């Protein structure tokens, strides 16, 4: 640690506020406080770190190693020669920016606040070694993400081929298929109001799965906790299908570890049909559900169980479903396994990150 130097972030970076996003389409990502918002045909930054500066995403940190547009609700930060850009990104990811802002109802991050953070940086040779360790994990996570994107596209294409275009049956729905609803093929269990089930002394606690956790794909230190003594049906495990029916409507396979199911989320299961069947039928109605939710004159749009009763599905004979499962079930299993691997890789990276950035863990 003798070679590590304490400096203010403002001494090793160049900062500027972003600018209003252009109203155009293109290939350059537009970054705001919550990450990529859109794409445009021009850019105002390259190889920069982006920090959200307004509202709920105030203090969130992202990186862009190519050309991008940084919007006016974010700060664009570039590294000076004394610090590696990727090292700077990892370093800033360990800082508690969220709790250092001005304003009340509308938090605001300023360049001065970010610039006043005191950090320790090692020589560039050590920075490079640290970056190699952390970026190798991030590269593997990104590769896995792309693999899963491809698998999910293939699986959804198969589902469309079978249940929309009827390609294996000459473009016509077979006569022995019947019509049903989402509630005919799956059970949609609403979660609990977890504030009524707080963690108890002497019992193991669980993180609470809310919309935020579903969106990001994992629970973190900021997640609420509940007692593990809740009924097992409200405990979520890797591979469970979760449907957020209020606020941000999402359908996904959860692979973020064991947790408790909060209200406003359905755990979707079935005793009669395979996971892919009720997963993709639910996804097929998602856009319609979002329109229903957006039409409600309330603060938080939502759908009702009656909307599930009205959501039509097509149900082939069980022999046909078994045949189709032979093609699509291995894809779903691969998707789950890759996501679980990414969760473990991210946990390893997040464990190493603060130790490497503080010098507690030696490169050797």
Residue, then its C-alpha position, 0 to 999 in steps of 0.5 A: x500500500x506504500x505506493x498507493x496515493x490518496x487523491x480526490x476524484x476531481x484531480x484524476x478526472x475530467x467531468x462535464x454534465x451531459x446535454x439534452x438528448x437529440x430527437x433522432x434514431x441511430x447507432x450511438x447509445x443515449x445514457x441517462x441516470x438509469x443506463x441506456x435510454x435510446x439510440x441516436x445518430x450523434x455522440x458527445x462522449x467516448x470511453x467515459x463513465x456515466x453517473x446519474x445526477x437527477x432523481x431516483x437514479x442519482x449516483x448510479x454508475x455506468x461505463x461506455x467504452x465506445x462513442x455515446x451520447x450522455x444526456x442532461x440527467x447524467x455526468x460524463x467522466x473521463x480519466x486523466x493519464x494517471x488512471x486507467x479508465x476501466x480501473x476508474x470505473x471499478x473504483x467508482x462502483x465501490x463508492x457510496x455515491x447514492x448517499x451524497x447528493x443535494x436536494x430532498x424530493x428530487x435528489x441532485x448529484x453535482x460534479x463538485x460532490x463527485x470530485x470531492x471523493x477521496x480515493x486511493x490509487x496504485x501505480x498504473x501497472x497494478x491498476x492494469x493487473x486489477x483490471x485484468x482480473x475484474x474485466x475477465x469476469x465481466x467479459x465472461x458474464x457478457x458472453x453468457x448474456x449474449x448466449x442467453x439472448x440467442x437462446x431466448x430468441x430461438x425459443x421465442x421464434x419456435x413458440x411463434x412458429x408453433x402457436x402463431x404461424x402453425x408452421x409444422x401444421x401447414x399454416x393452420x391450427x390443428x382440429x384437436x387443439x382447444x382454446x383456453x385462458x392463462x388461468x387454465x394452464x397455470x397458477x398465478x400466486x400473488x406475493x405477500x405484504x412482506x412488511x408484515x413478515x419481518x425477519x425474526x431473531x434466531x431465524x434465517x432471513x431471506x431477501x425480499x423479491x420486489x419489482x426492483x430486484x426482478x428488473x435487475x435480476x438479483x437481490x442486494x444489500x439494499x433489498x428488504x428482508x423477511x423471515x424464512x418461516x413464511x409458507x413455502x409457496x411464497x419462497x422463490x427459487x432459481x428457475x421460478x417464473x415471476x410476473x410483475x403485474x403492477x407498476x413495471x410489468x415484467x415476466x422473467x425466469x428468476x435466477x437470483x437465489x432464494x428469496x421471499x415473494x412480495x405483493x404485486x408479483x405473481x409466482x407462476x407455476x403449473x402441475x399440468x404444463x411445462x415451464x416454457x408453455x406458461x412462460x411464453x403464453x404469459x409473455x405473449x400477452x405482456x404488451x396487451x397487459x401493459x396497455x391495460x395498466x397504462x390506461x388506468x387513471x392511477x399512480x401505479x398502473x396494474x392489471x387484475x386477475x380478471x385480465x388473466x381470465x380473458x387472456x386466450x391461449x391455445x392448448x394442444x393435446x398433451x402428446x403434442x406438448x411433449x413432442x414440442x418440449x423435446x425441442x424447447x425444454x433444453x433451451x430453457x434449462x440452458x438459459x437457467x443454468x447460464x443465468x445461475x452461472x452469471x449470478x455466481x460470477x457477479x457475486x465473485x466479482x462483487x466480493x473481489x471488487x472492494x478488496x482489490x480497490x482498497x488494496x486489502x487483497x494483494x494481486x500476488 
